[in-house]
Amino acid sequence: MRVKFKSLILVAGMLALGATSSFAQSPEVTGALKALEADRLGSAREALEKAATSSPSAENQFYLGYYYLRLASAEDEGSVKIAEYLDKAKAAFDKGVADDAKSKFPLNKVGQAGVLLGQGKLAEATALIDQVLADTKSRDEDVLWRAAEVYTLFTKKGQANDPGKAITLIDQIAGLKKKKDRPEYQIVKGDAYLIKNEGGPAISAYEEALRLQQDTQMAALAYTRMGRVWKRGKNYSSTQTSYNDAIKADEKFAPVYWEFAELWLFAGNYKNAAENLDKYIQYSEESPDVILRYVKFAFLAQQYQKVVDALAKIEGKVNDPDLPRIKGWSLTELGQYEQGAQNLETLLKSNPKKVYADDYRYLGIDYRELKQDSLAIMNFEKAAAAGDTVFNNYEEIAKIRQAQKRYLDAAKAYDQSIAWKDKRPDKRPTYADFYRKGIAYYQHISSAKDTTVVPEAVESFARMGTMADSTVKANTQLTPEQKESLQGFVVMTPLWQARSNRLFTDRAKALPYYEQYIAVADTAKNQKELIEAYQYQAYYEFLVTKDNDKGKDYMRKILALDPENAEANRILNPPAPAVAPKKGAAKPKTAGAKASSAPAKN
């Protein structure tokens, strides 16, 4: 359910990419960058903003801009926060360039190029980076590193990257006479190979980072990156091993718990996902930025109460248009339908141009549970019209119409439900869909005495039987119980077709279907239904062919199944006629007594 937020978890942890520099740093900046690596976003922002304000040097402006550049790279695809963070990053980099009249700190221009990449402007970014490289004669280790890094930051639609150039720039560092062997360089190189989907070279780069590392946090980062490569290759056993190695290296490295939670979420193990998510919060921090990311992940992990509780902590502290939506959806999932509807109605009124099919679907569920059928149907219809590919809104409409006894509308909605499924390879219609559709038509025929839709009912039941039979024949893994259940639908097909035809004055229309049913029914399992079929045949003979003997034969078959059957006994064993009193005999003394009526004709 929730496709919109899924891309967020695919980039979670991207904030921790190594943020040290050869330029001299104040202790506050160094601590902030370590916090950034560990996803302690609030602490990092506070320290970097303070440094940029109290000492507005070109260097401090770069690291503030770098912080926002990382946030932009980790945002969900299509999020309005991307533009907000890129604007803040640009403002810092621009100020850094303006404050650096002698161009002693060229990294702000690299940062400006990073903003352009986040905006999808590859050509402009490349031109700017090339200019910085020319100005520094490609001999500045930090420029080469940071330029390579920004080429790997942005991977979503509408953004730009160049992993090939990133690898080239990192390799150029090795040719410098004065250089440092930093694990951060190998992390960037591994990320570039991962963008290129070259797992082997990526693992090699991360292993080299592991060899070069000199602190536990970098070791944890390298192992986490290796796990990401294994996950991309669907080697989930090695993925878990790498993540566990990261935890052994530094159990307080928060990003690995985020990655682990995402892995368990993918596997459908919501309990383990939630446990790792809680550890992520424990080892990062409860800043509004971190909680915001936590909320979106917790929703995907179906931890709806955690979502609502976490949202209460940041209400009024962050400006994210998705939060009212997530809250409304979560309240609905928790069964708090009235509050869920209120949240979503407020959301739709505040931003009517940005509405998703999910919004209408959840509103439909809210109103359905609140017994406000018209509002429920209206919202389910809007969800379907908006292209909901996850939830079958038509089926919900059909159920409501059926409960309202608007059977023809229900049948039409079931037909739409089948058409909706028919367009989706993962949600193909089944025999049960045609059964529900057929029953709705049958209920309409019976209640409205409308025979115009009998062909639709007959066709629906025919499709039901055919599909059930095909399922039995095509699936060799069915249990005996499953086979018996499916075969039951096959057997009942002609019975429902017969029932759908009973209203016709021409009794011959239903007769062949009852005959087909008798031929396949089981006398032990289908006794009640067989009696119905034999009775119809009997009265067909009594009333249409006038062959009373043949009709009585069918009644005898009923007695063979049910010796106490009142109707069959009345026909075959009528009570003896009352004897008329002899002439002159005394009349019965019972007051008001009358002679018994004549027996019913056979």
N, C-alpha and C positions, 0 to 999 in steps of 0.2 A: 504494500500500500504505500506508498509514500515515495514514489520515484523521485520527486523533486529534491529531496534531501540526500539522496544516495551518493551523489558525487562528492559530497562533503567528506565522507569517511574515507574516500579513496585518496585524498590529499592530506588527511590528518597526520600530524607529526612532521609536516614539511617545514615547520618553523625551526626545527632543530637541525641546522645544517652546518654548524661551525661558524662562529662569529668573531673570532679573534683577529687581530691585525698586527702587522709589524710596526705600524705607527704607534707612537707612545699613547697610552690610554690612562685616564684617571682610574683610580680604584673603583669609583662609582660606575663608570662605563663598563669596565671589565666585569664587574658583578652583574650589571644589567644584561650584558650579552650572554653570560652563563645562565641567567634566569630565562632569557629568551630561548636558549637551546633546550631548556628543560620545561618549556611551555608554562613558565610562571609569568604570564603575559602582563598582568597588572603591575607586578613589581618592576618588570623590565620597562614598561611604558613610563611609570612614575619616575624612575631613576633617569631615563634618557631625556624625558621632557624637562626635568629639573636641571640636568647638565646643559641642555641646549638653551635654557632660559638664563641660568646663572652665569654661564660661560659660553656665549654663543659663537664658538669657534667653528671653522669650516669642518673640522673633524667631528665635533659633537652634532652638528647639523646632519652630517652624513649618517651617523649611527641612528639618529632619530628617524631619518627618512628610510634607512634600511629596515628598521622595525616595522614601519607601515608597509613597506614593500613586501615583507614576509607575510604580514597579515593578509594583504591583497592576494598573494599567491595561494593561500590556504583557504580562501573563501569558496563557498558553494557556487557552482556555475550559474550565472545569471543573477547573482545576488547584487543588490544595490550597494552593498558595503564595499564591493570591489572598487567602484569609482570613488567612493568616499575615501578609502584608504590610499588609493593612488594619488588623489588630490593632496592629501596630507603629506605623502612621501615627496611629491613634486615640490610642495611649498618648502619643505626642509632642504631638499637638494638645491633648489633655486637660491635659497638664502645662503647656503654654503658656498655656492659659486660666486654669489655677489660679495660675500665677505672674504673671498680668497682672490684678491686683486692680482697677486703675483703667481697665481696658479700653482701654489706649492702643495695643494691637496687635490689631485685630479679625480679622486674617487667620487666626488659629487656629480661629475659629468657622467661617470659610469652609472651612478644611481639614476640620473635623468634618462639614460638609455634604458634602464630597467623599467621605468615608468612607461616608456614608449612600447616596450615589449608587452607589458601588461595591457596596453591599449590595442595590441595587435599590429603595431606599426614597425614591422621588421626592418624595412629598408631604412627608415629614419634612425632607428636604434643602431643598426649596423654602421651607418655613416658616422654617427656620433662616437661610437666605440673605436672605429678605425681612426678617427681624428685624435682621440685620447692616446691611442697606441702610437700614433705617429709623433705626437708631442713628447711622449716619454721614450720614444725610440724602441718600444717593446722591451724595455729593460727593467721596468718597474714590476717587481714581483707581485705586489698587491693589486696593481691595475690588471695584470694578466689574470690573477685569481678571481677578482671580483667581476671582471668582464665575463670570464668563463661561467661564473656562478649565475649572473643575471640571464645568460643565454639558456639556462636550465630551469628557471623559476616557474614559468607560465606554460601550462600544458592544456588549458581548456579552450573551448570554442570561443573565437573572437580574440584570442591571445596569440602570442608568437614566441618561438624559441628557435635555437639553432644548436643542437647537440654536437654536430660535427665541428663547428667553430669552437665550442667549449672544449672539446677534447684537444684540438690543435693548440689552443691557448695554454692549457695545463701542461701539455708536452713541451711548450716553449720555455716554461719555467726551468725545466731540467737542463736546458742549454745555457742558462745564465751562469756567469762565473761566481757570483755571490748569491747564494740562495739558501733557503731553509727547506729541509724535507719535512713538510707538514702533512699530517693525516687529512686535514681539511681539503687539500688539493685532490687527494684520491677520492674523497667523498663526492666532490663535484664531478670528477671524472666518471665515477660509478653511476651517478645520477644521469649523466649524459648518455651513457651506454644503455641505461634502463629506458630512457625516452626512445632510443633507437631500437628497443626491444632485443638487445644483445645481452642475454643473461650471463654468458660465460665471462666476457670481459668486465661486466659490471661486478660480478663476484670477485674477480681478481683484483679490481681496484679497491673494493671494500676490505679485502684481506690485507692489501698493502697498507691501507689506513690503520687496520688493526695492528699491524707490525710496528707502525710508526707512533702509535698513540702513547701518550705519557700520563694519561689520567683516566680514571674509571668511566667518566661520563662519555669521553670519546670512544672508549671501547664499547660501551652500551649502544652508542649511536651507530657504530660500524656493524655490530651484530644485528641491530634493528633493520638497517638497510639491507643486509644480506637476507633477512627474513622476507623482506618485501620482494626481492628478486625470486626467491623460491615460491612465494605465493603467486607471483605473476606466471610462473611455470607450472602451477597447480601441484607442486610438490609440498603438500601440506605437512608431512612429517618433518621435513627439513625446515619448514617455516617455523614450526613449534620449537624445534631444537635451537634455532637461531634466536628466537625471542627469549627462550629460557636462558640461553647464554648471556643475553643482554641483561636480564634481571640478575644473574649471578655476578656480572661485572659491576652493576650499580642498581641495586634494588629500588632506588629512589628516582630512577630515570623515568619520568612520567610518560613520555611519548610511546615507549614500548607497550605500556598497558593499553593505550589507545589502539595501537596496532593489533594487539592480542584480542581486544574486545571486538574489533572489526572482523577478525578472523572467525571468532565464535559466532558473531552475528551472521556471517556468510554461511556457516555450518548449521544455522538454525538453533544453536544452543544458547538461548537467551539468558539462562541462569549464569553461565560462565561469562557471557558478554557483560552482563550487569556487574558481576564481581570485579572484572577488570576495569570497567568504567568507574566504579567507586574508588579503586586504587589510583586511577588516573587523577581523579579529583584530590585524593589524599596527598599525592606527591607533586601535584602542580600547585594549584591554589584556588581558592574560591573567589577569584576576581570576576567581575561581570563578563569580561571577554572569554575567560575559560568556561564559565558556567553557560554562556551562550552556546559554545561548541558542545558542551556536555548535554544540554537540553536537546539539541537536534539529534545527537547520537542516541540518547536515551529513548527518544521517540521511536527511532528505527528498531531499537532493541525491545520495543513493546513494554518499556518500564514507565507506564503512563503516570503512576502516582509520583514517581521520582521526577518526572517532567513537571508536573504541577507544583510540587514542592520547590524545585529549583527555580522555576519561574517566579515564585513569590519572593525569592531572594534578590532578583535583579529587576523587579518591576519598577519602572521609572528611572532606571539607571542606564539602560541601553536603548538605542533606537533601532529596532529591527522590525520591519513590517511583517515578518513571518511569525513573530511571537504570538500575536492574538490567534493566528491560524492554528499553530501547534497547540496552544492552550485549548482552543475549542475542540479540536480533534481528540485531544487526550481526555477531556472531560466526557466526551461522547463514549470513548472506549471504556471509561470507568463507570459508565451507566448514569452519569450526572447529566441527563438529557436536557433539562431546562436550562442549566447554566451553559451547557455546550451550545445550545441554540442561541442564547443571548450573546455569547462571545462571537459566534460566526455571523449573526445578523449585524452586529456592530461593525465587524470587519468588512462585510460586503458594502455597507453604507459608506464607510470611510474611504474605501478604495475600490469602487465598482469596476474600474478598468483592469484590475489585476485580480481576477477570480479564476480559480481552478475547478476542474470537474470534482475534485475531492471535496471542495467546500460545499458544493451542492449535495454531494452524496451524503456527507456527514449530517448536513441539515435535514436531509430526507430521513435519515435514521433517527435523528432527534424527534422529529415530528411524528414519525411512525410510532415510536415508543410513547409519545405523549398523546396518542390517539387523535391526532389532528391530521386526518387522512388527506384532505385536499391539499394542505401545505406539504405533506410528505410526498404526494404524487407529483406536485409541481416541481419540487426540488429534485426528485429522482429523474424527471423528464429533462430538467436543465442539465443535470450531470451527464445523462446519456447524449444530449445534443452537444455538449462540450467535448465529447470524444473520450469519455471514461473507458479506458481499456483494461482496467483492473477489476471493477465491480460490475456485476450484472444488474443494473438498475431496472431493466424491464421486468425481471423476475420479481423484484420487490413490488413493483406496480401491480403485477398480476396477482400476487398474494393478497394485496390490499383489496383489489377489486373482487376477488373471490370471497373474501370475508364480508364484503359489502353486498354480496349476492348479485353483483353485476357481472354475471358469468360470461356474457359475450365480450365485454371489455377485457375480462381476465384472459379469455382465449386469445384475443388479438395481442395482448401484451406478451403472452407466452410465445406467440408466433414471432414477435419482435425479439424476444429473448433467444430463440433458436437462431434467428438470422444473425444476431450479434455474435453468438458463439461460432457460427459457421464461418465467420471471417477470421477466426483466431485458431491457429493450429494447436495451441495449448489448451483450448477450451471448446473442443468440438462437442456438438449436441449428442446426447445419449438417449437411450430408450426411455429413460425417466422423463426427459423433457417432453417427448411426444405423448407420454402417458398423462402428464399434467395438462397439456394442451387439450387432449382428447376428453379428459374428465370435465374440463371447463365447458367445452362445447356440449357434452352430454347433459351437464347441469342446466345449461341454457335451454336446450331442447326440452327437457323435462319440466322446467319451471315456466317457461314462456310459451310452451306448446308450439314451438317454431321448428318446422321441419326443413326450412330452407338451408340450414347449415349441417344437415345430416351427412352430406358427402365429405365435409371438412372433418367431422368427427370420425367417420369410417377411415379416412385416409390417415389421420393421426394415429389411430390404434393400429393400423396396418404397419406404419413405420415403426411403431413401438415394438411390435412382434418381430419384425424383420431384424431390427438392430439388436434386440435381446438374443435372438437366435445366432446372429453373426458373432456376437461377443462370446457366446458359449463355444462356438466352433473355432474361433480364432485364438482363444486364450487357453493354453494348456496348463496354466498355473493356478486355475481356479480351484477353490476348495469344493468339496461335495455340497456344502451348504450354499455357497455362492452359485454353483451350477443349478441347484434346485430352485433358488430364488429367481434366477434369470429365466429358467424354463417355465416358471409360473406365469411370467409376463407373456411368453409365447402362447401358452395354453389359453390364457384369458383374452387374447386378442379377438377371436370370433365372438366371444360372449359379449364384450363391450360393443362390438359392431352390431350385434343383434339388438342389444338394449337401445342403441341409438336409433334403430329403425322401428321400434315398437309403436311409435305414435302414428305412423302412417295407417290410414284406413285399409289400405291394401296389406293384409297380414302376411302376404307372400314375401314381402320385402325382408322381413326379419328372419323368416323360416330357414333359408339356407345357411345363415350364420349360426343359428342354434344347432343345425345338423352338423356343421363343422365342429362346433364346440363339443357335442356329444361324442364325436369320433376321437377326440384327443383327451377328454377329461378323465380324471381318475376317480373311480367310484368311492374310494376311501377318503381322498383329500378334498374332493369337489362335490360332496353330496348335496349341499344346499343349492349350488348353482345348477347341478344336473336336474334337480327337481323343478327348478324354474324353467329349464329348457324343455323337459318332458311335458310340463303343464301347458307351455305355449303350443307345442305340437298337438297335444290332445284337443285344445280348444280350436286349433286350426281345423282339425278334422270335424269337430262338432258343428262349428259355425260356417266353415267355408265349403268343405267337400261333403258335409252332411253324413260322413261315414262314422256313425256312432261306435261301431265295433272297433274300428281302428283307434278311435279316440280313447276307448276304454283300455285298449292294449297299452297305450302310453300311461294311463292312470295306474295300471298294474305295475308298470316299471317304477312308478313313484312309490307304491306300497312296498316294493322290494327293497327300496332304499330307506323308507320310513313307514313302517306298518301303522303308525298312529296318525298319519297325515289326514287331517280332517276333510280336506277337499276331495281327495281320492276316495276316502271311505264313504263320503256322501254320495258320490257318483256310483261307485261299485257296490256298496252295501247300504242302500237306502233303508230307513226304518219301515217296519210293516205298517200298512195303512190302518187307520183306526176303524174298528168294526161298528157299523151303524146299529143302534138299538132296535130290538124286535118291536113290531107293532103292538101297541098296548102295554109295553113294558114301562115300568116306572122310570121317570126321568131322573138323572143325577141330581142329588140334593144340593150340590155345590152351587152357590148363588153365582149367577153370571157366567157359568161355564159354557164353553162353546166346543163344537166338534173340532178336532185337529185339522189343520190345512192339508191339502193334498201334497204328496211328495214332489220334490223338484223333478222336472223331466231330465232324463239322461241324454 
